[in-house]
Amino acid sequence: MCEVTFNFPAISYNTYYRVFRNRYVISLAGRNFRDKVQAQLQDYQKVPGKIKVEVEFFYKDRKIRDIDNALKSIIDACKGHLFEDDSDIFEFNAKKFIGQPENKIILKISQLVGPGNIL
């Protein structure tokens, strides 16, 4: 199992990506977020095979946010570092907490095991 805490808030899918010439590209804010995430992942190894991802988002403010918008940005930023591809995710659990003492993201990744690792 791998557990990482990022001491900054997630950004939304709408901030992470932009449409440029009819293509989705990572925005400047998205590249900055991805770089911060990946800089913290240098000492971690990939979890191989089919995986379970648990993520908790903590926000200081009480702004209304859709949890699914934050999921894509953190998953895409971790892809290739903590796991090979997001197609390897077979189980997902996400929570958000608002009005917290600090902004942070807690990410846990574990390998799914079972009969032949088949799900």
N, C-alpha and C positions, 0 to 999 in steps of 0.2 A: 504494500500500500504506500501511496505517496500523498503527503499532505503539505500544502503550501498556503501561507498567509500573505496576501498582498495588502500593504497598508495605504491603499488609495481606493477610491470608488471605481466601479465599473462604468464604462460609457455605453450608451445605447447603440443598437444596430444602426439606427438612423444617423448617429454621429460617426460611427466607425466607417461606414461605407458612403460613397457618393456615386452618382451617375455622371459619367464623363464620356461624351461621344457615344451614347447609347450602350455603354458598358459600365458594370459596377467595378469601382476601384476603391482601394483603401484611402480614406481622406488623410489629411495632415494630422488631425487629432487622432485618427485611428492608428496611423503609423507611430505616433508618439506613445500611445497607450500600448501597442504591441511591443515596442522597444523596451518600455519599462517592465512589462511582464517578462519578456524573454531574457532581459538582463538578470532577473532574479532566478531564472531557471537554469543557469549555467552548470550548477553542480548536481542537477537531478538527472536520473536516467529514465528512459521511456518505459512505461508499463506496457508489456506486449500483449497481443491478442485482444480478445473481447473484453471490454472494460465497463465498469460502473463508475459514474461520475456523480459526486455530491458537491454542491456549491451553495454557499451562504453569502448573501450580500448584506452588508451593514452600511446604513446611511445616517449621517448626522441630522440632516434636515428631514422634514416630513413631506417632501414633494411627492406627488403621485407619480409612480413609475410602473410600467408593465415589466414584470420579471422576465418575460421571454425576450425582450429587447436587450437586456444585459447579458443573457446567456450566450448568444451568438458571438459577441465581441470577445469574451474571455475564452471561449472554446477555440475560436479561430486564432487567437494570440498564442495559445498553448500548443496548438497542432504542430507536430513535427518535433516537439521538445519533450512533452510529458507522455504523448501517445503519437502513433503514426498518423492517423487520420480520424476525423470525427465520425466516419462510417464505422469505426471500431467500438463506438458507444452503443451498448445494448441495454443499459439501464441508467436512468437519470433521476436525480432528486434535487430540487432547488427550493431555497427559502430566501425570503427577504425580511429584513428588520429595519424599521424606520425609527427615527428619533433616538439613535444610539450615541454613545460617547465619542465614537470615532468612525470614520469611513474605512472599510476594509472588505476584502473578499477572502473567504476561506474555501479552498478547493481541495477535495479528496478524490483520489483516483485509485481504484483497486481492480485487480484482474478478476474476471468472473471465472469460476471453476465449477465444473460439473461433469456429468458423464460425457466425455469427449469434448468438453467445452462447447457444446452445441446448445444454442438457444434459438 
